[in-house]
Amino acid sequence: MITHIHKSDTRGYVDHGWLKARHTFSFASYYDEKRIHFGMLRVLNDDIVEPGMGFGTHPHDNMEIVTIPISGSLEHKDSMGHIEVIKPGEIQIMSAGSGLRHSEYNHSNSEAVNLLQIWVFPKEKNIEPRYDQRVFNDEDKRNKFQTVVSPDKSNKDTMWINQDAYFSLAKIDAGKELTYGLNIKSNGVYLFLIDGKINIDGEQFEKRDGIGIENKDSILIKAESDSYLLAIEIPMK
């Protein structure tokens, strides 16, 4: 087993006033040659956007972009004609493909929004851009992994991604154990602890810590407190 441990306080940080962001991997003005990506996982940003503020219209291409709101609400507009509001319990995915433009703003004038935005390199380039957004029931992730994104177009319970990747979420009660088993044996998995405290292979992880794991078919996770965990299973090359 090969591990890449990224404690919360070692992430890149920027404070623009209207935006406070922490970057697990090199992004914008934050650069660490040892933390460029984990396999096909390129970006894992933890953003807090102040009320009424946001990211103006900007372009993307050839990237799979997953957005997971943690608190508050995010307003999305894009060049495909989508105007949506995303809230906790929902997941958004975009295949930027051959190119699109979009904006993201805090939908509230009184409450900050906290979100994870995750970029994955695509399997196939220059596909037609696409958008999906869906609500996922919390009970379906209670003490088990609920897969929300997968490469299986026929799976009606997940949203499709243009990569051999799987995104899963789990809410684990204190004292419980949970095993993550790889869907594709050659993949790695990046575990990001949204909240709580867990133990993996004798190592303790707390809120917003992350660990990338290679060459391991299954990972045993022990919850030391009520915990909310994101697993990103990803091709390593």
ChimeraX attribute file (.defattr): number of C-alpha atoms within 10 A of each C-alpha:
attribute: neighborCount
match mode: 1-to-1
recipient: residues
	/A:1	7
	/A:2	10
	/A:3	14
	/A:4	13
	/A:5	16
	/A:6	18
	/A:7	16
	/A:8	18
	/A:9	11
	/A:10	12
	/A:11	21
	/A:12	19
	/A:13	17
	/A:14	14
	/A:15	10
	/A:16	8
	/A:17	9
	/A:18	14
	/A:19	19
	/A:20	15
	/A:21	19
	/A:22	23
	/A:23	23
	/A:24	28
	/A:25	23
	/A:26	20
	/A:27	18
	/A:28	9
	/A:29	8
	/A:30	14
	/A:31	13
	/A:32	12
	/A:33	8
	/A:34	8
	/A:35	16
	/A:36	15
	/A:37	18
	/A:38	22
	/A:39	19
	/A:40	21
	/A:41	24
	/A:42	20
	/A:43	21
	/A:44	21
	/A:45	22
	/A:46	22
	/A:47	20
	/A:48	23
	/A:49	26
	/A:50	21
	/A:51	19
	/A:52	17
	/A:53	17
	/A:54	20
	/A:55	14
	/A:56	12
	/A:57	15
	/A:58	11
	/A:59	13
	/A:60	17
	/A:61	17
	/A:62	22
	/A:63	25
	/A:64	24
	/A:65	20
	/A:66	21
	/A:67	20
	/A:68	21
	/A:69	21
	/A:70	18
	/A:71	15
	/A:72	20
	/A:73	22
	/A:74	25
	/A:75	17
	/A:76	20
	/A:77	17
	/A:78	17
	/A:79	14
	/A:80	12
	/A:81	8
	/A:82	12
	/A:83	12
	/A:84	15
	/A:85	17
	/A:86	22
	/A:87	21
	/A:88	17
	/A:89	14
	/A:90	17
	/A:91	19
	/A:92	23
	/A:93	22
	/A:94	21
	/A:95	28
	/A:96	25
	/A:97	20
	/A:98	14
	/A:99	16
	/A:100	20
	/A:101	15
	/A:102	19
	/A:103	16
	/A:104	19
	/A:105	21
	/A:106	25
	/A:107	24
	/A:108	16
	/A:109	10
	/A:110	11
	/A:111	15
	/A:112	21
	/A:113	26
	/A:114	24
	/A:115	23
	/A:116	19
	/A:117	18
	/A:118	19
	/A:119	20
	/A:120	26
	/A:121	20
	/A:122	23
	/A:123	17
	/A:124	11
	/A:125	15
	/A:126	14
	/A:127	16
	/A:128	12
	/A:129	19
	/A:130	15
	/A:131	15
	/A:132	14
	/A:133	16
	/A:134	15
	/A:135	13
	/A:136	18
	/A:137	11
	/A:138	12
	/A:139	11
	/A:140	14
	/A:141	19
	/A:142	15
	/A:143	21
	/A:144	17
	/A:145	21
	/A:146	22
	/A:147	20
	/A:148	20
	/A:149	23
	/A:150	22
	/A:151	17
	/A:152	17
	/A:153	13
	/A:154	10
	/A:155	11
	/A:156	8
	/A:157	15
	/A:158	20
	/A:159	23
	/A:160	24
	/A:161	25
	/A:162	23
	/A:163	19
	/A:164	18
	/A:165	25
	/A:166	25
	/A:167	22
	/A:168	20
	/A:169	26
	/A:170	22
	/A:171	23
	/A:172	26
	/A:173	18
	/A:174	16
	/A:175	11
	/A:176	15
	/A:177	16
	/A:178	16
	/A:179	13
	/A:180	17
	/A:181	15
	/A:182	17
	/A:183	16
	/A:184	14
	/A:185	13
	/A:186	14
	/A:187	23
	/A:188	27
	/A:189	30
	/A:190	22
	/A:191	22
	/A:192	25
	/A:193	23
	/A:194	20
	/A:195	18
	/A:196	21
	/A:197	22
	/A:198	27
	/A:199	15
	/A:200	13
	/A:201	9
	/A:202	9
	/A:203	8
	/A:204	13
	/A:205	23
	/A:206	19
	/A:207	17
	/A:208	22
	/A:209	23
	/A:210	23
	/A:211	18
	/A:212	20
	/A:213	21
	/A:214	20
	/A:215	13
	/A:216	16
	/A:217	17
	/A:218	14
	/A:219	16
	/A:220	12
	/A:221	18
	/A:222	22
	/A:223	24
	/A:224	19
	/A:225	16
	/A:226	16
	/A:227	22
	/A:228	23
	/A:229	25
	/A:230	21
	/A:231	22
	/A:232	23
	/A:233	27
	/A:234	27
	/A:235	23
	/A:236	14
	/A:237	10
